[in-house]
Amino acid sequence: MIRDGNGEHTEVPDPLDNSAVQKSDIAGSTTARLESLEADQLQEDSHDHWLDPLTEKDTSRRSLVNSIVQETFGQPIFVARRIWAFVSTSPGRMTLMTVVISIAIFAAGYAMSMSSDTRQANLDELITNAEPVSYNAHVLYTSLSVADTTASTGFVQAGVEGPVNRVKYHTAIDRAVVAATHTAASADTTDEHMMDLVLEIQRQLPVYTGLVETARTNNRAGNPVSVAYMSEASAMMRNEILPMASELYNLTSRTVSDQQRAATRPQWIPLSGLLAALAMLLVAQWWLMRITRRRINKGFALATVMMMTATLWVSAANWATWQAGTKGFEEAAGPLNSMTTARIYAQQTRTTETLSLVRRQSIQGSSTGFTATINQIKRALDEYETTSQSETEEHQQLITTIRNAIASWTADHDEFTVLLSTGDYNGAVSAVLSSDDEGQTSFDELDTALAELIADSRSSMRSYIQSGLQATQLVSVMVMLLSIASVLALWIGIRPRLQEYL
């Protein structure tokens, strides 16, 4: 210890004491070693070495199944929860209700639009294809019958067949050939039976005309064999060709009736969709009135009016189509079929008369067949008068002509039967071929008047189909436009209510 100038004592370390020096050296070496270690680690690792402990060891190990489930369903479940949370609120319920009703309205309008398009296409196909095919089959049937009747009548005439009769025969054959061709070209090719009928008629028709020409040639030459040829030709027509033509006509007529019935059936399912959408609109307005404390939502009210307009329009179109296509069509189709059948019976009865003259033999039981034919004509005429919607003077005149022709033909037939049974051949021929001032027999007048009524019935039937087609026009487009406008009105009407919650 050393005393300084001020009298204080200062402690001086002992140079012989090494403990303090050793401690100082140890602390210095430790510090230097740590600094060198940190320097080495900084050289080996990156500067973001402090992040490594977080990534080197995975503390959340998940199984493969849990990972796949989480990645597959995690996001959809999250979205579903978000949506459900929104739907649980009042604006969410309003939005959901508007979306559901919009889908219902659009679906109902689209279904009705497609159904109306299909109905219009079916009616158009009916009036442009199916009905003309049936009419061609009718022309084929009646023309063949007219040809046979005309051929046998001309064969009875004394000397060479008259030019008028021959032209009538060739005209009937030409019409039959053309009708058969059109029927084959327009008929459904998948119906093998119908096509077989047409092909068989076309195959046998040249054979029939060949027999008729052979009979005429032998008749002009005075050969008695002409009667056999004419009888063979008529038998072929009545027993083979006409039954096939009748079946073809019945098949095509049934096809027209089936298509007409299907095309005019009420559209119950699409119409029920429109009614359901209209009911949903009414319920939604009642719910909005309770939620928002407002009486009427203009957008929803406008949508209701438009959907009600669409529903009433479709209902009226369905009613008009059903009335025109079902009731009116059946009223016209019934007399058409019955008068066609009556005309064929009349022609076959006429052929029986003339063939009995060709063979110069009495026709036993002809009175029964003739009476049945007359009754058939009268029933067809009564049906036409009952169902016909037209009361024009022209129709009344035709009906009067038919009734007078029936009476005249009946009187001529009775006279013919008596004369032929007594052997008065010339008198029988005169009774069958007796004509008026215009050169027409009572049968000719009857056949002409029946043909006019048949044409009138066909025209009425087509007019009913056309009325049904017109009733479906614009329905498809207007229903779709009204449905889209109703959806727009819904969202315009709900928008102010949703903005109240923002």
C-alpha positions in Angstrom: 0.0 0.0 0.0 1.3 3.4 -0.9 0.3 6.7 0.6 -0.1 9.4 -2.0 0.3 13.1 -1.6 -3.1 13.7 -0.2 -2.6 11.2 2.5 -4.9 8.5 0.9 -3.7 5.0 0.5 -3.7 3.3 -2.9 -3.6 -0.5 -3.3 -1.1 -1.8 -5.8 -1.4 -5.3 -7.2 1.1 -7.7 -6.1 3.3 -8.7 -9.1 3.7 -12.1 -7.6 0.0 -12.7 -7.4 -0.9 -14.7 -10.8 -4.7 -15.4 -10.1 -6.0 -12.2 -11.5 -3.9 -12.5 -14.6 -5.0 -16.1 -15.2 -8.7 -15.2 -14.9 -8.3 -12.4 -17.3 -6.5 -14.6 -19.8 -9.2 -17.3 -19.5 -12.0 -14.8 -20.2 -10.2 -13.4 -23.2 -9.5 -16.8 -24.7 -13.2 -17.9 -24.2 -14.4 -14.8 -25.9 -12.1 -15.3 -28.8 -13.1 -18.9 -29.2 -16.8 -18.0 -29.3 -16.2 -15.3 -31.9 -14.3 -17.7 -34.1 -17.0 -20.4 -33.8 -19.7 -17.9 -34.8 -17.6 -16.8 -37.7 -17.2 -20.4 -38.9 -21.0 -21.0 -38.6 -21.8 -17.8 -40.5 -19.5 -18.9 -43.3 -21.1 -22.4 -43.5 -24.8 -21.4 -43.3 -26.9 -18.7 -45.0 -27.8 -15.5 -43.4 -31.4 -16.7 -42.8 -30.2 -19.5 -40.7 -32.6 -18.4 -38.0 -35.5 -19.8 -40.1 -34.0 -23.3 -40.4 -35.4 -24.6 -37.1 -38.9 -24.0 -38.4 -38.5 -26.0 -41.6 -36.0 -28.7 -40.6 -38.5 -30.4 -38.3 -42.1 -31.1 -39.4 -44.2 -30.7 -36.3 -47.6 -31.4 -38.0 -47.4 -34.8 -39.7 -50.8 -35.6 -41.4 -51.8 -39.0 -42.9 -52.3 -39.4 -46.6 -56.1 -39.9 -46.3 -56.5 -36.8 -44.2 -54.5 -34.8 -46.7 -56.6 -36.0 -49.7 -59.9 -35.3 -47.9 -58.7 -31.9 -46.9 -57.6 -31.0 -50.4 -60.7 -32.4 -52.0 -63.5 -31.3 -49.8 -62.0 -28.6 -47.7 -62.7 -25.7 -50.2 -66.3 -26.9 -51.1 -67.2 -27.3 -47.4 -65.8 -23.8 -46.7 -67.8 -22.3 -49.6 -70.9 -24.2 -48.5 -70.6 -22.8 -45.0 -70.2 -19.3 -46.4 -73.3 -19.8 -48.6 -75.3 -21.2 -45.7 -74.3 -18.3 -43.5 -75.5 -15.9 -46.1 -78.7 -17.8 -46.8 -79.5 -17.7 -43.1 -79.9 -14.0 -43.3 -82.9 -12.1 -44.6 -81.2 -10.8 -47.8 -79.9 -14.3 -48.4 -83.4 -15.8 -48.1 -84.7 -13.1 -50.5 -81.9 -13.9 -53.0 -82.4 -17.7 -52.8 -86.2 -17.2 -53.3 -85.6 -15.1 -56.3 -83.1 -17.6 -57.8 -85.5 -20.5 -57.3 -88.5 -18.7 -58.8 -86.4 -17.5 -61.7 -85.3 -21.0 -62.5 -88.9 -22.3 -62.2 -90.2 -19.6 -64.5 -87.5 -20.1 -67.1 -87.9 -23.9 -67.0 -91.7 -23.7 -67.4 -91.4 -21.2 -70.3 -88.7 -23.2 -72.0 -90.7 -26.5 -71.7 -93.8 -24.8 -73.0 -91.9 -23.2 -75.9 -90.3 -26.6 -76.9 -93.7 -28.3 -76.6 -95.4 -25.7 -78.7 -92.6 -26.0 -81.3 -93.1 -29.7 -81.5 -96.8 -29.4 -81.7 -96.6 -26.9 -84.6 -94.1 -29.1 -86.4 -96.4 -32.1 -86.0 -99.4 -30.2 -87.3 -97.4 -28.9 -90.2 -96.2 -32.4 -91.0 -99.8 -33.6 -90.8 -101.2 -31.0 -93.2 -98.3 -31.1 -95.7 -97.5 -34.9 -95.7 -99.7 -37.3 -93.8 -103.1 -35.9 -95.0 -102.0 -35.6 -98.7 -100.7 -39.2 -98.5 -104.2 -40.3 -97.2 -105.8 -38.2 -100.0 -103.7 -39.9 -102.6 -104.7 -43.3 -101.3 -108.3 -42.1 -101.5 -107.8 -41.0 -105.1 -106.1 -44.3 -105.9 -109.0 -46.2 -104.4 -111.8 -44.3 -106.1 -110.0 -44.0 -109.4 -109.5 -47.7 -109.7 -113.2 -48.2 -108.9 -114.2 -45.6 -111.5 -112.0 -47.2 -114.1 -113.5 -50.6 -113.5 -117.1 -49.2 -113.7 -116.3 -47.2 -116.8 -114.7 -50.1 -118.6 -117.6 -52.4 -118.0 -120.1 -49.7 -118.9 -118.3 -49.0 -122.2 -118.2 -52.7 -122.9 -122.0 -52.8 -122.8 -122.5 -50.0 -125.4 -123.5 -51.2 -128.8 -120.8 -51.0 -131.5 -117.5 -49.1 -130.8 -117.1 -47.6 -127.3 -118.0 -43.9 -127.2 -115.1 -41.4 -127.0 -116.4 -39.8 -123.8 -116.5 -43.1 -122.0 -113.0 -44.0 -123.2 -111.6 -40.7 -122.1 -113.2 -41.1 -118.7 -111.6 -44.6 -118.4 -108.1 -43.4 -119.4 -108.4 -40.4 -117.0 -109.3 -42.7 -114.1 -106.3 -45.0 -114.9 -104.0 -42.0 -115.2 -105.2 -40.6 -111.9 -104.7 -44.0 -110.2 -101.2 -44.3 -111.5 -100.2 -40.8 -110.4 -101.8 -41.3 -107.0 -100.0 -44.6 -106.5 -96.7 -43.0 -107.4 -97.3 -40.0 -105.0 -98.4 -42.4 -102.2 -95.2 -44.5 -102.6 -93.0 -41.4 -102.7 -94.6 -39.7 -99.7 -95.5 -42.6 -97.4 -93.4 -43.7 -94.5 -90.8 -46.1 -96.0 -90.4 -47.8 -92.6 -93.9 -49.2 -92.9 -93.2 -52.3 -95.0 -96.8 -53.4 -95.2 -97.9 -50.1 -96.7 -95.1 -50.1 -99.2 -95.9 -53.7 -100.2 -99.5 -52.7 -100.8 -98.5 -49.8 -103.1 -96.0 -51.9 -105.0 -98.5 -54.8 -105.5 -101.1 -52.4 -106.8 -98.6 -50.9 -109.2 -97.6 -54.4 -110.3 -101.1 -55.6 -110.9 -102.5 -52.5 -112.6 -100.8 -53.0 -115.9 -102.1 -56.6 -115.9 -105.6 -55.3 -115.4 -105.4 -52.7 -118.2 -103.9 -55.4 -120.5 -107.0 -57.6 -119.9 -109.3 -54.7 -120.5 -107.6 -53.8 -123.8 -107.7 -57.5 -124.9 -111.4 -57.6 -124.1 -112.0 -54.5 -126.1 -110.0 -55.8 -129.1 -111.9 -59.1 -129.1 -115.2 -57.3 -128.7 -114.5 -55.1 -131.7 -113.6 -58.2 -133.7 -116.9 -59.9 -132.5 -115.1 -62.7 -130.6 -117.2 -64.0 -127.7 -114.1 -64.5 -125.7 -114.1 -60.8 -125.0 -116.7 -61.4 -122.3 -114.3 -63.8 -120.5 -111.5 -61.3 -120.6 -113.7 -58.5 -119.3 -115.1 -60.7 -116.5 -111.5 -61.7 -115.6 -110.4 -58.1 -115.5 -113.3 -57.0 -113.4 -112.8 -59.9 -111.0 -109.2 -59.1 -110.7 -110.0 -55.5 -109.9 -112.8 -56.2 -107.4 -111.2 -59.2 -105.6 -107.5 -58.3 -105.6 -106.7 -54.7 -106.5 -109.6 -52.8 -104.8 -109.2 -54.7 -101.4 -105.5 -53.7 -101.3 -106.4 -50.1 -102.2 -109.1 -50.1 -99.5 -106.6 -51.4 -96.9 -104.1 -48.7 -98.0 -106.7 -46.0 -97.7 -107.7 -47.2 -94.2 -104.1 -47.4 -93.1 -103.3 -43.8 -94.2 -106.6 -42.5 -92.8 -105.8 -44.1 -89.5 -102.4 -42.5 -89.5 -103.9 -39.1 -90.1 -106.4 -39.6 -87.2 -103.6 -40.8 -84.9 -101.3 -37.9 -85.7 -104.2 -35.4 -85.4 -105.2 -36.8 -82.0 -101.6 -36.6 -80.8 -101.0 -33.1 -82.1 -104.2 -31.6 -80.6 -103.9 -33.2 -77.2 -103.8 -30.6 -74.4 -100.3 -29.8 -73.1 -101.0 -30.7 -69.5 -97.4 -31.1 -68.3 -95.9 -27.8 -69.7 -99.1 -26.0 -68.7 -98.8 -27.4 -65.1 -95.3 -25.9 -65.0 -96.6 -22.5 -65.9 -99.3 -22.8 -63.2 -96.7 -23.9 -60.6 -94.5 -20.9 -61.5 -97.5 -18.6 -61.1 -98.4 -20.1 -57.7 -94.7 -19.6 -56.6 -94.9 -15.9 -57.6 -98.1 -15.4 -55.5 -96.6 -17.1 -52.4 -93.4 -15.1 -52.8 -95.3 -11.8 -52.9 -97.2 -12.8 -49.7 -93.8 -13.7 -48.0 -92.3 -10.4 -49.1 -95.2 -8.5 -47.8 -94.7 -10.0 -44.4 -91.0 -9.6 -44.4 -90.7 -6.0 -45.8 -94.0 -4.6 -44.5 -94.9 -3.5 -48.0 -98.1 -4.5 -49.8 -96.9 -4.9 -53.4 -93.6 -5.4 -55.0 -93.8 -3.9 -58.5 -91.3 -6.2 -60.1 -93.0 -9.4 -58.7 -96.4 -8.0 -59.6 -95.3 -7.3 -63.2 -93.8 -10.8 -63.5 -97.1 -12.3 -62.2 -99.1 -10.4 -64.8 -96.8 -11.6 -67.6 -96.9 -15.2 -66.5 -100.6 -15.1 -66.1 -100.8 -13.7 -69.7 -98.6 -16.6 -70.9 -100.8 -19.1 -69.1 -104.0 -17.8 -70.4 -102.6 -17.5 -73.9 -101.4 -21.2 -73.8 -104.7 -22.3 -72.4 -106.7 -20.5 -75.1 -104.4 -21.9 -77.8 -104.9 -25.4 -76.4 -108.6 -25.0 -76.3 -108.7 -23.7 -79.9 -106.5 -26.4 -81.1 -108.5 -29.1 -79.4 -111.8 -27.7 -80.7 -110.5 -27.3 -84.3 -108.3 -30.4 -84.4 -110.4 -32.9 -82.5 -114.0 -32.0 -82.6 -114.0 -30.3 -86.0 -111.6 -32.8 -87.5 -113.7 -35.7 -86.4 -116.9 -34.1 -87.7 -115.3 -33.7 -91.1 -113.3 -37.0 -91.2 -116.3 -39.1 -90.3 -118.5 -38.1 -93.3 -115.4 -38.2 -95.6 -114.8 -41.9 -94.8 -118.4 -42.9 -94.8 -119.1 -41.1 -98.2 -116.0 -42.6 -99.7 -117.2 -46.1 -98.7 -120.7 -45.3 -100.0 -119.3 -44.2 -103.3 -117.2 -47.3 -103.7 -120.2 -49.5 -102.9 -122.2 -47.6 -105.5 -119.5 -48.1 -108.1 -119.2 -51.8 -107.4 -123.0 -52.1 -107.6 -122.9 -50.3 -110.9 -120.2 -52.7 -112.1 -122.4 -55.7 -111.1 -125.2 -54.3 -113.2 -123.1 -53.9 -116.3 -121.4 -57.2 -116.0 -124.7 -58.9 -115.8 -125.5 -57.3 -119.1 -122.1 -58.4 -120.5 -122.8 -62.0 -119.5 -126.5 -61.7 -120.3 -127.6 -63.4 -117.2 -129.9 -62.6 -114.3 -128.3 -61.2 -111.2 -129.9 -63.2 -108.3 -129.9 -61.4 -105.0 -129.0 -58.1 -106.6 -131.9 -56.4 -104.9 -130.4 -57.1 -101.5 -127.0 -55.8 -102.5 -128.5 -52.8 -104.3 -130.7 -52.0 -101.2 -127.6 -52.2 -98.9 -125.7 -49.8 -101.1 -128.6 -47.3 -101.2 -128.9 -47.5 -97.4 -125.2 -46.9 -97.1 -125.4 -43.8 -99.2 -128.3 -42.5 -97.2 -126.6 -43.0 -93.9 -123.5 -41.2 -95.2 -125.6 -38.3 -96.5 -127.5 -38.1 -93.1 -124.1 -38.0 -91.3 -122.9 -35.3 -93.5 -126.0 -33.2 -92.9 -125.7 -33.7 -89.2 -122.1 -32.8 -88.8 -121.6 -30.3 -91.5 -121.1 -26.7 -90.3 -121.9 -25.2 -93.6 -125.5 -24.5 -94.6 -124.8 -22.8 -98.0 -127.2 -23.1 -100.9 -124.6 -25.0 -102.9 -124.4 -27.8 -100.3 -128.2 -28.0 -100.1 -128.4 -28.2 -103.8 -125.8 -31.1 -103.8 -127.8 -33.0 -101.2 -131.0 -32.5 -103.2 -129.2 -33.7 -106.3 -128.0 -36.9 -104.5 -131.4 -37.7 -103.1 -133.0 -37.2 -106.6 -130.3 -39.3 -108.2 -130.8 -42.1 -105.6 -134.6 -42.2 -106.5 -133.9 -42.2 -110.2 -131.2 -44.9 -110.0 -133.5 -47.0 -107.8 -136.3 -46.8 -110.4 -133.9 -47.6 -113.2 -132.5 -50.6 -111.3 -135.9 -52.0 -110.6 -136.8 -51.6 -114.3 -133.5 -53.2 -115.3 -133.9 -56.2 -113.0 -137.4 -56.9 -114.4 -136.4 -56.5 -118.1 -133.2 -58.7 -117.7 -135.1 -61.4 -115.8 -137.7 -61.5 -118.7 -135.0 -61.7 -121.3 -135.4 -58.3 -122.8 -131.7 -57.5 -123.2 -132.1 -54.4 -125.3 -134.7 -52.9 -122.8 -132.3 -53.7 -119.9 -129.4 -51.9 -121.7 -131.7 -48.9 -122.3 -132.7 -48.9 -118.6 -129.1 -49.0 -117.5 -127.8 -46.4 -120.0 -130.8 -44.1 -120.0 -129.5 -40.5 -119.7 -130.8 -37.0 -119.4 -130.4 -34.1 -121.8 -126.8 -33.6 -120.7 -125.9 -37.3 -121.5 -125.6 -38.3 -117.8 -127.2 -41.3 -116.3 -128.8 -41.3 -112.8 -125.7 -43.1 -111.6 -123.4 -40.5 -113.2 -125.3 -37.7 -111.4 -125.1 -39.6 -108.1 -121.3 -40.3 -108.5 -120.5 -36.7 -109.5 -122.5 -35.2 -106.5 -120.8 -37.7 -104.1 -117.4 -36.8 -105.4 -118.1 -33.1 -104.8 -119.3 -33.7 -101.3 -116.2 -35.8 -100.6 -114.0 -33.0 -101.9 -115.9 -30.5 -99.7 -115.4 -32.8 -96.6 -111.7 -33.0 -97.3 -111.5 -29.2 -97.6 -113.3 -28.8 -94.3 -111.0 -31.3 -92.6 -107.9 -29.5 -93.9 -109.4 -26.2 -92.7 -109.8 -27.6 -89.2 -106.1 -28.7 -89.2 -105.1 -25.3 -90.5 -107.0 -23.7 -87.7 -105.2 -25.8 -85.2 -101.9 -24.9 -86.8 -102.7 -21.2 -86.7 -103.7 -21.4 -83.0 -100.2 -22.6 -82.2 -98.4 -19.9 -84.1 -96.4 -17.3 -82.0 -97.2 -19.3 -78.8 -93.6 -20.7 -78.6 -91.9 -17.3 -79.1 -94.2 -15.2 -77.0 -94.2 -17.7 -74.0 -90.4 -17.6 -74.1 -90.2 -13.8 -74.3 -92.7 -13.4 -71.5 -90.7 -15.9 -69.3 -87.5 -14.0 -69.8 -89.2 -10.7 -69.2 -90.7 -12.1 -66.0 -87.2 -13.2 -64.7 -85.9 -9.7 -65.4 -88.8 -8.1 -63.6 -88.2 -10.3 -60.6 -84.6 -9.1 -60.1 -85.5 -5.5 -60.8 -88.2 -5.8 -58.1 -86.0 -7.5 -55.5 -83.0 -5.2 -56.0 -84.4 -2.2 -53.8 -85.2 -4.7 -51.0 -81.7 -6.1 -51.0 -80.2 -2.6 -51.0 -82.0 -1.9 -47.7 -79.6 -4.3 -46.0 -76.4 -2.7 -47.3 
